[in-house]
Amino acid sequence: MKLLYEGATNGGREELNAARLRHYVHQLGIRGADERQLDNLFYAYDDDGNGTLECEEFEIMIREISEHCHLFRGTEGKRPTFHL
């Protein structure tokens, strides 16, 4: 997870705001999500509302997305569902 976060934040030199998350998702070659969907995803996990995802928030987001994509194991009802 830490390596993914470092990639998203350019080795910790940039804050992971909504625009940076959109850029990173596209940089990874993930297709099918529009800007609005990615912004909604970002704000759903920016728990403290400061406009950036800290490492812990990012890890929760990635973990829940991963669990959702792998047979929907136990994450229903905790966060909004996003179709990417």
Secondary structure, DSSP 8 states (H G I E B T S, - for coil): -HHHHHHHTTTTTS---HHHHHHHHHHTT--S--HHHHHHHHHHH-TT-SSS--HHHHHHHHHHHHHHHTT--S-TTTS-----
